Amino acid sequence: AAAVSAARMGAKVLLVEALGCLGGAGTSGLVTNMGELGRRGTMLLGGFMRELADRLHERGYLTGKNPSNREELNFFGWQPFDPEGLKLVLDEYMEEVGVEVRFFTQVIDADCDPDRLFVNGVVLSNIEGLHFVKAKTYIDCTGDAVLAAKCGVEFDIPKPAMAPTLMATMYGVDWKEIESSLYPGSGAVKGAREILHKALDEGSYPFTFQDRHVPGIFMSAGNTASLNAGHVFGMDALNCRSLSDGMVLGRRLVQEYLDFYKTHIEEYKNLQLVKTATMMGVRDSRRIKGEYILDLEDYLDKRKFPDQICLNAQSMDLHVKDTSKEEYARFTKEFFDTFSYGPGEYFGIPYGVLVPRGSQNLWVAGRIVSCDEKVHSSIRMMPVCYTTGQAAGTAAVQAIRTGQTACTLNTRTLVETLRENGAILPQETLSDEMSRKQ
């Protein structure tokens, strides 16, 4: 989203990707549900995110209830999609707008002036060796704030973080045949969680972890399903050995849940494993400390901002950190009861969450933006990540054109440009300066 938005405004863009395809969690991570673009009847996200969803719909890559009329398409629920279709569509976007992509390439170091947080260049590593690349602006969308950390940006690391999950694709579910067994608008079989909890209470199945928080199996493309089960407790996403051990454990957990579902849930008796994800489903690692730290008070107050670049109304989805019944009870109370927005309610995400403190030419987007742990659990979903990406890409080009820095950017101009490009930003009052709270 950042690359496409910047290229459309005339910038020359290099997009560096550590793996072999774009899409991150939605492709390499096999999180094959789009997430909500709106909430309780109110559309909240437009711009590139809505455009991408429409293109997936037009190409037949949204695989749930998929009416031909765009206006009837329900973007207030979780839309399953074909991850191979998303890969293809994102490749096409890059070709259309002229973004230069380098797969299998990582940022391993940066030349940064720490006194004014100005990035002079980055060191990239790939099959050809090491490369020093200079640019006018930089956007960190790594998910783990890799570039920002190399530049000395302050950040928070949750300890412990909510546990990650290694996702998997399954085959052998006839969704039409079992439709009457599903919760409305979901791929979740009624009663499946209760059967799992009973097995845990009785100790009748040899799970590695007594994990009560299992989202389950959800619709994907065709007769395939997406397995979101098996928290990898104790894994540190910022430690290579821990991450490596976590991938091994994650694959074992997938086999455990595959066997359990086939054995105990009639609707899943024909399940077969197609593949496990090539990247761990990390939910939280580093979050930068930006010009604005969005916190629980902002969420509870449903705060709006003159410089908001995104709207959100998702429930808190702070996954469990251990296997205790108390921790699971904490999660369910927050998700279903404590922090739930009503129809038409939302809070704004201000521009300052994209800007490391004092930054001249570095922005961040995605799940590493500046916020506390509670708010992070609400805004870490893919649609919001895409939307913060569009805002960061737009801001970077504005800075190049005007000579403004990331931390002095005219946010009135930014909001107006985002609106021109389809963003839903209804605030009546705009401001030349960003909102700040540190």
DRENDO-1510 file (C-alpha; in Angstrom, 1 decimal, always signed):
<recs>
REC; n; res; u; v; w
REC; 1; ALA; +0.0; +0.0; +0.0 .
REC; 2; ALA; +2.8; +2.4; +0.9 .
REC; 3; ALA; +4.7; +1.6; -2.4 .
REC; 4; VAL; +1.7; +1.9; -4.7 .
REC; 5; SER; +0.5; +5.1; -3.1 .
REC; 6; ALA; +4.0; +6.7; -3.4 .
REC; 7; ALA; +4.5; +5.6; -6.9 .
REC; 8; ARG; +1.1; +6.9; -8.0 .
REC; 9; MET; +2.2; +10.3; -6.8 .
REC; 10; GLY; +5.2; +10.2; -9.1 .
REC; 11; ALA; +7.9; +8.8; -6.7 .
REC; 12; LYS; +10.6; +6.3; -7.8 .
REC; 13; VAL; +10.0; +3.4; -5.4 .
REC; 14; LEU; +12.1; +0.4; -4.4 .
REC; 15; LEU; +10.2; -2.2; -2.4 .
REC; 16; VAL; +12.3; -4.7; -0.5 .
REC; 17; GLU; +10.7; -8.0; +0.5 .
REC; 18; ALA; +12.4; -10.7; +2.7 .
REC; 19; LEU; +10.3; -13.6; +1.2 .
REC; 20; GLY; +9.3; -14.5; -2.4 .
REC; 21; CYS; +5.9; -12.8; -2.6 .
REC; 22; LEU; +4.1; -9.7; -1.4 .
REC; 23; GLY; +1.2; -9.8; +1.0 .
REC; 24; GLY; +2.9; -10.7; +4.2 .
REC; 25; ALA; +0.5; -12.3; +6.7 .
REC; 26; GLY; -2.2; -12.7; +4.0 .
REC; 27; THR; +0.0; -14.8; +1.7 .
REC; 28; SER; +3.2; -16.1; +3.3 .
REC; 29; GLY; +1.4; -16.2; +6.7 .
REC; 30; LEU; -1.8; -17.9; +5.3 .
REC; 31; VAL; -4.1; -15.6; +7.2 .
REC; 32; THR; -6.7; -15.9; +4.5 .
REC; 33; ASN; -9.5; -13.7; +6.0 .
REC; 34; MET; -9.4; -10.0; +4.9 .
REC; 35; GLY; -10.7; -8.5; +8.1 .
REC; 36; GLU; -13.4; -5.9; +8.4 .
REC; 37; LEU; -13.4; -2.7; +6.4 .
REC; 38; GLY; -16.4; -1.5; +8.4 .
REC; 39; ARG; -18.1; -2.2; +11.7 .
REC; 40; ARG; -21.8; -2.7; +12.6 .
REC; 41; GLY; -23.1; -1.1; +9.3 .
REC; 42; THR; -20.6; +1.8; +9.1 .
REC; 43; MET; -17.9; +1.7; +6.4 .
REC; 44; LEU; -14.6; +2.9; +7.9 .
REC; 45; LEU; -11.8; +2.1; +5.5 .
REC; 46; GLY; -11.6; +3.3; +1.9 .
REC; 47; GLY; -8.6; +4.2; -0.3 .
REC; 48; PHE; -6.2; +1.5; -1.4 .
REC; 49; MET; -7.7; -1.0; +1.0 .
REC; 50; ARG; -11.2; -0.8; -0.5 .
REC; 51; GLU; -9.7; -0.7; -4.0 .
REC; 52; LEU; -7.7; -3.9; -3.3 .
REC; 53; ALA; -10.8; -5.6; -1.9 .
REC; 54; ASP; -12.9; -4.6; -4.9 .
REC; 55; ARG; -10.2; -5.9; -7.3 .
REC; 56; LEU; -10.1; -9.2; -5.4 .
REC; 57; HIS; -13.9; -9.4; -5.6 .
REC; 58; GLU; -13.9; -8.6; -9.3 .
REC; 59; ARG; -11.4; -11.3; -10.0 .
REC; 60; GLY; -13.2; -13.9; -8.0 .
REC; 61; TYR; -10.6; -14.1; -5.3 .
REC; 62; LEU; -13.0; -13.3; -2.4 .
REC; 63; THR; -14.3; -16.7; -1.7 .
REC; 64; GLY; -17.1; -16.3; +0.8 .
REC; 65; LYS; -20.6; -15.0; -0.1 .
REC; 66; ASN; -19.6; -13.0; -3.1 .
REC; 67; PRO; -22.5; -11.2; -4.8 .
REC; 68; SER; -21.9; -9.7; -8.3 .
REC; 69; ASN; -23.2; -6.3; -7.2 .
REC; 70; ARG; -20.3; -4.4; -5.5 .
REC; 71; GLU; -22.7; -2.4; -3.2 .
REC; 72; GLU; -24.1; -5.6; -1.8 .
REC; 73; LEU; -20.7; -7.0; -0.9 .
REC; 74; ASN; -20.5; -7.2; +2.9 .
REC; 75; PHE; -17.3; -5.7; +4.1 .
REC; 76; PHE; -18.6; -5.6; +7.7 .
REC; 77; GLY; -17.5; -9.2; +8.3 .
REC; 78; TRP; -14.4; -11.2; +7.7 .
REC; 79; GLN; -14.0; -12.0; +4.0 .
REC; 80; PRO; -12.1; -15.2; +3.1 .
REC; 81; PHE; -9.8; -14.9; +0.1 .
REC; 82; ASP; -7.5; -16.9; -2.1 .
REC; 83; PRO; -3.9; -16.2; -1.0 .
REC; 84; GLU; -2.6; -17.1; -4.5 .
REC; 85; GLY; -5.0; -14.5; -6.0 .
REC; 86; LEU; -3.7; -11.9; -3.6 .
REC; 87; LYS; -0.1; -12.6; -4.6 .
REC; 88; LEU; -1.0; -12.2; -8.3 .
REC; 89; VAL; -3.0; -9.0; -7.8 .
REC; 90; LEU; -0.3; -7.4; -5.7 .
REC; 91; ASP; +2.3; -8.3; -8.4 .
REC; 92; GLU; +0.1; -6.6; -11.0 .
REC; 93; TYR; -0.2; -3.5; -8.9 .
REC; 94; MET; +3.6; -3.1; -8.8 .
REC; 95; GLU; +3.9; -3.5; -12.5 .
REC; 96; GLU; +1.1; -1.0; -13.2 .
REC; 97; VAL; +2.6; +1.8; -11.1 .
REC; 98; GLY; +6.3; +1.0; -11.8 .
REC; 99; VAL; +7.5; -0.1; -8.4 .
REC; 100; GLU; +10.8; -1.8; -8.5 .
REC; 101; VAL; +10.6; -5.0; -6.3 .
REC; 102; ARG; +13.4; -7.0; -4.9 .
REC; 103; PHE; +12.4; -10.3; -3.3 .
REC; 104; PHE; +14.6; -12.4; -1.0 .
REC; 105; THR; +16.2; -9.1; +0.2 .
REC; 106; GLN; +16.5; -7.8; +3.7 .
REC; 107; VAL; +17.6; -4.6; +5.4 .
REC; 108; ILE; +20.6; -5.5; +7.7 .
REC; 109; ASP; +21.9; -2.1; +8.6 .
REC; 110; ALA; +21.4; +1.6; +8.2 .
REC; 111; ASP; +23.5; +4.8; +8.0 .
REC; 112; CYS; +21.5; +7.2; +10.1 .
REC; 113; ASP; +22.3; +10.5; +11.8 .
REC; 114; PRO; +20.9; +9.9; +15.3 .
REC; 115; ASP; +21.0; +13.5; +16.4 .
REC; 116; ARG; +18.2; +14.4; +13.9 .
REC; 117; LEU; +17.0; +10.9; +13.0 .
REC; 118; PHE; +17.9; +11.3; +9.3 .
REC; 119; VAL; +18.4; +8.1; +7.3 .
REC; 120; ASN; +21.2; +8.5; +4.8 .
REC; 121; GLY; +21.0; +5.0; +3.4 .
REC; 122; VAL; +20.4; +1.3; +4.1 .
REC; 123; VAL; +22.4; -1.8; +3.7 .
REC; 124; LEU; +20.6; -4.6; +1.9 .
REC; 125; SER; +21.5; -8.3; +1.7 .
REC; 126; ASN; +20.5; -10.7; -1.0 .
REC; 127; ILE; +21.9; -13.4; -3.3 .
REC; 128; GLU; +24.1; -10.9; -5.0 .
REC; 129; GLY; +25.8; -9.8; -1.7 .
REC; 130; LEU; +25.5; -6.5; +0.1 .
REC; 131; HIS; +24.2; -3.2; -1.4 .
REC; 132; PHE; +24.1; +0.3; +0.0 .
REC; 133; VAL; +21.0; +2.1; -1.2 .
REC; 134; LYS; +20.3; +5.8; -0.8 .
REC; 135; ALA; +16.8; +7.3; -0.9 .
REC; 136; LYS; +15.2; +10.6; +0.1 .
REC; 137; THR; +12.6; +8.8; +2.3 .
REC; 138; TYR; +12.2; +5.4; +4.0 .
REC; 139; ILE; +9.2; +3.5; +5.3 .
REC; 140; ASP; +9.6; +0.6; +7.7 .
REC; 141; CYS; +6.8; -2.0; +7.1 .
REC; 142; THR; +8.8; -5.0; +8.4 .
REC; 143; GLY; +6.4; -5.9; +11.2 .
REC; 144; ASP; +9.3; -6.0; +13.6 .
REC; 145; ALA; +10.6; -2.4; +13.2 .
REC; 146; VAL; +13.9; -3.8; +11.8 .
REC; 147; LEU; +14.9; -0.6; +10.1 .
REC; 148; ALA; +13.6; +1.7; +12.8 .
REC; 149; ALA; +15.6; -0.3; +15.4 .
REC; 150; LYS; +18.8; +0.0; +13.3 .
REC; 151; CYS; +18.3; +3.7; +13.3 .
REC; 152; GLY; +18.1; +3.9; +17.1 .
REC; 153; VAL; +14.4; +4.6; +17.3 .
REC; 154; GLU; +12.9; +4.0; +20.8 .
REC; 155; PHE; +10.3; +1.2; +20.9 .
REC; 156; ASP; +8.3; -0.9; +23.3 .
REC; 157; ILE; +8.6; -4.7; +23.4 .
REC; 158; PRO; +5.7; -6.5; +25.2 .
REC; 159; LYS; +6.9; -8.9; +27.9 .
REC; 160; PRO; +5.5; -11.4; +27.5 .
REC; 161; ALA; +3.9; -10.8; +24.1 .
REC; 162; MET; +0.7; -12.5; +23.1 .
REC; 163; ALA; +1.6; -15.9; +21.7 .
REC; 164; PRO; +2.0; -16.3; +17.9 .
REC; 165; THR; +0.4; -19.0; +15.8 .
REC; 166; LEU; +1.7; -20.9; +12.8 .
REC; 167; MET; -1.2; -20.9; +10.3 .
REC; 168; ALA; -1.9; -23.8; +8.0 .
REC; 169; THR; -4.1; -24.6; +4.9 .
REC; 170; MET; -6.3; -27.6; +5.0 .
REC; 171; TYR; -8.3; -29.4; +2.3 .
REC; 172; GLY; -11.4; -31.5; +2.5 .
REC; 173; VAL; -14.2; -29.2; +3.8 .
REC; 174; ASP; -17.4; -29.1; +1.8 .
REC; 175; TRP; -18.6; -25.7; +3.0 .
REC; 176; LYS; -22.0; -25.8; +1.3 .
REC; 177; GLU; -22.7; -29.2; +2.8 .
REC; 178; ILE; -21.9; -28.2; +6.4 .
REC; 179; GLU; -23.4; -24.6; +6.1 .
REC; 180; SER; -26.1; -25.4; +8.6 .
REC; 181; SER; -23.5; -26.4; +11.2 .
REC; 182; LEU; -21.7; -23.1; +11.0 .
REC; 183; TYR; -22.1; -19.9; +13.0 .
REC; 184; PRO; -23.7; -17.3; +10.6 .
REC; 185; GLY; -21.0; -15.6; +8.5 .
REC; 186; SER; -18.3; -17.8; +9.8 .
REC; 187; GLY; -16.4; -21.0; +9.0 .
REC; 188; ALA; -16.5; -22.0; +12.7 .
REC; 189; VAL; -18.5; -25.2; +13.4 .
REC; 190; LYS; -21.0; -24.8; +16.2 .
REC; 191; GLY; -19.9; -26.6; +19.3 .
REC; 192; ALA; -16.3; -27.3; +18.2 .
REC; 193; ARG; -14.8; -25.1; +20.9 .
REC; 194; GLU; -16.9; -26.8; +23.5 .
REC; 195; ILE; -15.7; -30.2; +22.4 .
REC; 196; LEU; -12.1; -29.0; +22.5 .
REC; 197; HIS; -12.5; -27.5; +26.0 .
REC; 198; LYS; -14.1; -30.8; +27.2 .
REC; 199; ALA; -11.1; -32.7; +25.9 .
REC; 200; LEU; -8.7; -30.3; +27.7 .
REC; 201; ASP; -10.7; -30.6; +31.0 .
REC; 202; GLU; -10.7; -34.4; +30.8 .
REC; 203; GLY; -7.1; -34.7; +29.7 .
REC; 204; SER; -8.3; -37.1; +27.0 .
REC; 205; TYR; -6.1; -35.8; +24.2 .
REC; 206; PRO; -2.3; -35.4; +24.3 .
REC; 207; PHE; -2.0; -31.7; +23.4 .
REC; 208; THR; +1.4; -30.1; +23.9 .
REC; 209; PHE; -0.3; -27.1; +25.5 .
REC; 210; GLN; -3.6; -26.9; +27.4 .
REC; 211; ASP; -4.6; -24.0; +25.2 .
REC; 212; ARG; -8.2; -23.0; +25.5 .
REC; 213; HIS; -7.9; -20.1; +23.1 .
REC; 214; VAL; -8.2; -21.7; +19.7 .
REC; 215; PRO; -9.9; -19.6; +17.0 .
REC; 216; GLY; -10.4; -22.7; +14.9 .
REC; 217; ILE; -10.9; -23.5; +11.2 .
REC; 218; PHE; -12.2; -21.0; +8.8 .
REC; 219; MET; -13.3; -20.8; +5.2 .
REC; 220; SER; -10.6; -20.2; +2.5 .
REC; 221; ALA; -10.7; -20.8; -1.2 .
REC; 222; GLY; -12.8; -23.6; -2.7 .
REC; 223; ASN; -12.9; -26.6; -0.3 .
REC; 224; THR; -9.8; -25.4; +1.6 .
REC; 225; ALA; -9.7; -24.1; +5.1 .
REC; 226; SER; -7.5; -22.0; +7.2 .
REC; 227; LEU; -6.4; -23.4; +10.5 .
REC; 228; ASN; -5.8; -20.9; +13.2 .
REC; 229; ALA; -4.9; -23.1; +16.2 .
REC; 230; GLY; -2.0; -23.7; +18.4 .
REC; 231; HIS; -0.4; -20.8; +20.2 .
REC; 232; VAL; +3.4; -21.1; +20.3 .
REC; 233; PHE; +3.9; -20.1; +23.9 .
REC; 234; GLY; +7.2; -18.8; +25.1 .
REC; 235; MET; +8.5; -17.8; +21.6 .
REC; 236; ASP; +10.5; -14.6; +21.2 .
REC; 237; ALA; +9.9; -13.2; +17.7 .
REC; 238; LEU; +13.1; -11.1; +18.0 .
REC; 239; ASN; +15.4; -14.0; +18.8 .
REC; 240; CYS; +16.4; -16.1; +15.8 .
REC; 241; ARG; +16.9; -19.4; +17.8 .
REC; 242; SER; +13.5; -18.9; +19.5 .
REC; 243; LEU; +11.8; -18.1; +16.2 .
REC; 244; SER; +13.4; -21.2; +14.6 .
REC; 245; ASP; +12.4; -23.5; +17.4 .
REC; 246; GLY; +8.9; -21.9; +17.2 .
REC; 247; MET; +8.5; -22.9; +13.6 .
REC; 248; VAL; +9.4; -26.5; +14.5 .
REC; 249; LEU; +6.9; -26.5; +17.4 .
REC; 250; GLY; +4.3; -24.7; +15.3 .
REC; 251; ARG; +4.4; -27.5; +12.6 .
REC; 252; ARG; +3.9; -30.1; +15.4 .
REC; 253; LEU; +1.0; -28.2; +16.8 .
REC; 254; VAL; -0.7; -28.1; +13.4 .
REC; 255; GLN; -0.5; -31.9; +13.2 .
REC; 256; GLU; -2.0; -32.2; +16.7 .
REC; 257; TYR; -5.0; -30.0; +15.8 .
REC; 258; LEU; -5.4; -31.7; +12.5 .
REC; 259; ASP; -5.7; -35.1; +14.2 .
REC; 260; PHE; -8.1; -33.7; +16.9 .
REC; 261; TYR; -10.5; -32.1; +14.4 .
REC; 262; LYS; -10.6; -35.1; +12.1 .
REC; 263; THR; -11.2; -37.4; +15.1 .
REC; 264; HIS; -13.7; -35.4; +17.1 .
REC; 265; ILE; -15.6; -33.0; +14.8 .
REC; 266; GLU; -17.7; -34.8; +12.2 .
REC; 267; GLU; -17.7; -31.9; +9.7 .
REC; 268; TYR; -13.9; -32.1; +9.5 .
REC; 269; LYS; -13.5; -35.8; +9.2 .
REC; 270; ASN; -12.0; -35.5; +5.7 .
REC; 271; LEU; -9.4; -32.9; +6.5 .
REC; 272; GLN; -6.0; -33.1; +4.9 .
REC; 273; LEU; -3.0; -30.8; +5.5 .
REC; 274; VAL; -2.0; -28.9; +2.4 .
REC; 275; LYS; +0.8; -26.8; +3.8 .
REC; 276; THR; +1.9; -24.8; +6.8 .
REC; 277; ALA; +2.8; -21.1; +6.5 .
REC; 278; THR; +6.3; -20.0; +5.5 .
REC; 279; MET; +6.3; -17.2; +8.1 .
REC; 280; MET; +5.3; -17.3; +11.8 .
REC; 281; GLY; +2.1; -15.5; +12.6 .
REC; 282; VAL; +3.6; -13.0; +15.0 .
REC; 283; ARG; +1.0; -10.8; +16.6 .
REC; 284; ASP; +3.2; -8.4; +18.4 .
REC; 285; SER; +7.0; -7.7; +18.8 .
REC; 286; ARG; +8.3; -4.2; +18.6 .
REC; 287; ARG; +6.2; -1.0; +18.5 .
REC; 288; ILE; +7.9; +2.3; +18.0 .
REC; 289; LYS; +7.5; +5.3; +20.3 .
REC; 290; GLY; +6.2; +8.0; +18.0 .
REC; 291; GLU; +5.1; +11.6; +18.1 .
REC; 292; TYR; +1.7; +10.2; +19.3 .
REC; 293; ILE; +1.3; +7.1; +21.4 .
REC; 294; LEU; -2.3; +5.9; +20.9 .
REC; 295; ASP; -3.5; +4.4; +24.2 .
REC; 296; LEU; -6.4; +2.8; +25.9 .
REC; 297; GLU; -7.8; +6.1; +27.0 .
REC; 298; ASP; -8.1; +7.2; +23.4 .
REC; 299; TYR; -9.9; +4.0; +22.5 .
REC; 300; LEU; -12.4; +4.2; +25.4 .
REC; 301; ASP; -13.0; +7.9; +24.7 .
REC; 302; LYS; -13.6; +7.1; +21.0 .
REC; 303; ARG; -11.3; +10.0; +20.4 .
REC; 304; LYS; -11.2; +11.7; +17.0 .
REC; 305; PHE; -8.3; +13.8; +15.6 .
REC; 306; PRO; -7.9; +16.5; +13.0 .
REC; 307; ASP; -4.9; +14.6; +11.6 .
REC; 308; GLN; -6.4; +11.1; +11.7 .
REC; 309; ILE; -5.4; +9.1; +8.7 .
REC; 310; CYS; -7.5; +6.0; +9.5 .
REC; 311; LEU; -10.7; +5.0; +11.4 .
REC; 312; ASN; -11.1; +1.8; +13.5 .
REC; 313; ALA; -13.7; +0.1; +15.6 .
REC; 314; GLN; -12.3; -3.4; +16.0 .
REC; 315; SER; -12.7; -5.1; +19.4 .
REC; 316; MET; -9.6; -5.7; +21.5 .
REC; 317; ASP; -8.1; -8.9; +20.3 .
REC; 318; LEU; -5.2; -9.4; +22.8 .
REC; 319; HIS; -4.5; -13.1; +22.5 .
REC; 320; VAL; -3.6; -15.2; +25.6 .
REC; 321; LYS; -0.1; -15.1; +26.9 .
REC; 322; ASP; -0.3; -18.4; +28.8 .
REC; 323; THR; -2.5; -21.5; +29.2 .
REC; 324; SER; -4.3; -20.5; +32.4 .
REC; 325; LYS; -8.1; -20.4; +32.6 .
REC; 326; GLU; -7.7; -16.9; +34.1 .
REC; 327; GLU; -5.9; -15.6; +31.0 .
REC; 328; TYR; -8.5; -17.1; +28.7 .
REC; 329; ALA; -11.2; -15.5; +30.8 .
REC; 330; ARG; -9.4; -12.2; +30.5 .
REC; 331; PHE; -9.3; -12.5; +26.7 .
REC; 332; THR; -13.0; -13.4; +26.3 .
REC; 333; LYS; -14.2; -10.6; +28.6 .
REC; 334; GLU; -12.2; -8.0; +26.7 .
REC; 335; PHE; -13.0; -9.3; +23.2 .
REC; 336; PHE; -16.8; -9.8; +23.7 .
REC; 337; ASP; -17.8; -7.5; +26.6 .
REC; 338; THR; -15.4; -4.9; +27.9 .
REC; 339; PHE; -14.2; -3.1; +24.7 .
REC; 340; SER; -17.0; -3.3; +22.1 .
REC; 341; TYR; -18.1; -0.4; +19.9 .
REC; 342; GLY; -21.7; +0.1; +19.0 .
REC; 343; PRO; -23.2; +1.0; +15.5 .
REC; 344; GLY; -21.5; +4.1; +14.0 .
REC; 345; GLU; -18.9; +4.3; +16.7 .
REC; 346; TYR; -15.1; +4.4; +16.0 .
REC; 347; PHE; -11.9; +6.1; +17.0 .
REC; 348; GLY; -9.3; +7.8; +14.9 .
REC; 349; ILE; -5.7; +6.9; +14.3 .
REC; 350; PRO; -3.6; +10.1; +14.1 .
REC; 351; TYR; -0.7; +10.7; +11.8 .
REC; 352; GLY; +1.8; +10.9; +14.6 .
REC; 353; VAL; +1.7; +7.1; +15.3 .
REC; 354; LEU; +3.6; +6.7; +11.9 .
REC; 355; VAL; +6.4; +9.0; +12.9 .
REC; 356; PRO; +9.3; +8.0; +15.2 .
REC; 357; ARG; +10.0; +10.8; +17.6 .
REC; 358; GLY; +11.9; +13.6; +15.8 .
REC; 359; SER; +12.1; +11.7; +12.5 .
REC; 360; GLN; +13.2; +13.6; +9.5 .
REC; 361; ASN; +12.7; +11.1; +6.7 .
REC; 362; LEU; +11.6; +7.8; +8.3 .
REC; 363; TRP; +8.0; +6.5; +8.7 .
REC; 364; VAL; +6.5; +3.2; +9.9 .
REC; 365; ALA; +3.3; +1.4; +9.0 .
REC; 366; GLY; +1.6; -1.8; +9.9 .
REC; 367; ARG; +1.7; -3.5; +13.3 .
REC; 368; ILE; +4.7; -1.5; +14.5 .
REC; 369; VAL; +3.0; +1.9; +14.8 .
REC; 370; SER; +3.1; +3.9; +18.0 .
REC; 371; CYS; +0.5; +2.6; +20.5 .
REC; 372; ASP; +0.0; +0.7; +23.7 .
REC; 373; GLU; -0.6; -3.0; +23.9 .
REC; 374; LYS; -4.4; -2.8; +24.3 .
REC; 375; VAL; -4.9; -0.5; +21.3 .
REC; 376; HIS; -2.3; -2.6; +19.3 .
REC; 377; SER; -4.6; -5.6; +19.7 .
REC; 378; SER; -7.3; -3.7; +17.9 .
REC; 379; ILE; -5.4; -2.1; +15.1 .
REC; 380; ARG; -3.0; -4.9; +14.1 .
REC; 381; MET; -5.5; -6.3; +11.5 .
REC; 382; MET; -4.5; -6.3; +7.8 .
REC; 383; PRO; -7.0; -3.7; +6.6 .
REC; 384; VAL; -5.6; -1.1; +9.1 .
REC; 385; CYS; -2.1; -2.1; +8.2 .
REC; 386; TYR; -2.8; -1.4; +4.5 .
REC; 387; THR; -4.4; +1.9; +5.4 .
REC; 388; THR; -1.5; +3.1; +7.5 .
REC; 389; GLY; +0.7; +2.1; +4.7 .
REC; 390; GLN; -1.2; +4.3; +2.2 .
REC; 391; ALA; -0.8; +7.2; +4.7 .
REC; 392; ALA; +2.9; +6.7; +5.1 .
REC; 393; GLY; +3.5; +6.4; +1.4 .
REC; 394; THR; +1.5; +9.6; +0.8 .
REC; 395; ALA; +3.3; +11.5; +3.5 .
REC; 396; ALA; +6.8; +10.5; +2.2 .
REC; 397; VAL; +6.1; +11.9; -1.2 .
REC; 398; GLN; +4.6; +15.1; +0.3 .
REC; 399; ALA; +7.8; +15.5; +2.3 .
REC; 400; ILE; +9.9; +15.1; -0.9 .
REC; 401; ARG; +7.8; +17.7; -2.8 .
REC; 402; THR; +7.6; +20.3; -0.1 .
REC; 403; GLY; +10.9; +19.9; +1.8 .
REC; 404; GLN; +8.9; +19.2; +5.0 .
REC; 405; THR; +10.1; +16.5; +7.4 .
REC; 406; ALA; +8.2; +13.6; +8.8 .
REC; 407; CYS; +7.8; +15.3; +12.2 .
REC; 408; THR; +6.9; +18.8; +10.7 .
REC; 409; LEU; +4.6; +17.6; +7.9 .
REC; 410; ASN; +1.5; +19.7; +7.1 .
REC; 411; THR; -1.2; +17.2; +8.1 .
REC; 412; ARG; -4.0; +19.3; +6.5 .
REC; 413; THR; -2.5; +18.7; +3.1 .
REC; 414; LEU; -1.9; +15.0; +3.9 .
REC; 415; VAL; -5.5; +14.4; +4.9 .
REC; 416; GLU; -6.8; +16.3; +1.9 .
REC; 417; THR; -4.6; +14.2; -0.4 .
REC; 418; LEU; -5.7; +11.0; +1.3 .
REC; 419; ARG; -9.4; +12.0; +0.8 .
REC; 420; GLU; -8.8; +12.7; -2.9 .
REC; 421; ASN; -7.5; +9.1; -3.1 .
REC; 422; GLY; -10.6; +7.5; -1.5 .
REC; 423; ALA; -9.8; +7.5; +2.2 .
REC; 424; ILE; -12.7; +7.8; +4.6 .
REC; 425; LEU; -11.7; +10.7; +6.9 .
REC; 426; PRO; -14.8; +12.6; +8.1 .
REC; 427; GLN; -13.2; +15.0; +10.6 .
REC; 428; GLU; -14.7; +18.5; +10.0 .
REC; 429; THR; -11.7; +20.3; +11.5 .
REC; 430; LEU; -8.2; +19.9; +10.0 .
REC; 431; SER; -4.9; +21.1; +11.4 .
REC; 432; ASP; -1.6; +22.0; +9.8 .
REC; 433; GLU; +0.3; +20.3; +12.7 .
REC; 434; MET; +0.0; +16.8; +13.9 .
REC; 435; SER; -1.5; +15.8; +17.2 .
REC; 436; ARG; +1.2; +14.8; +19.7 .
REC; 437; LYS; +1.2; +12.8; +22.9 .
REC; 438; GLN; +4.3; +11.0; +24.2 .
</recs>
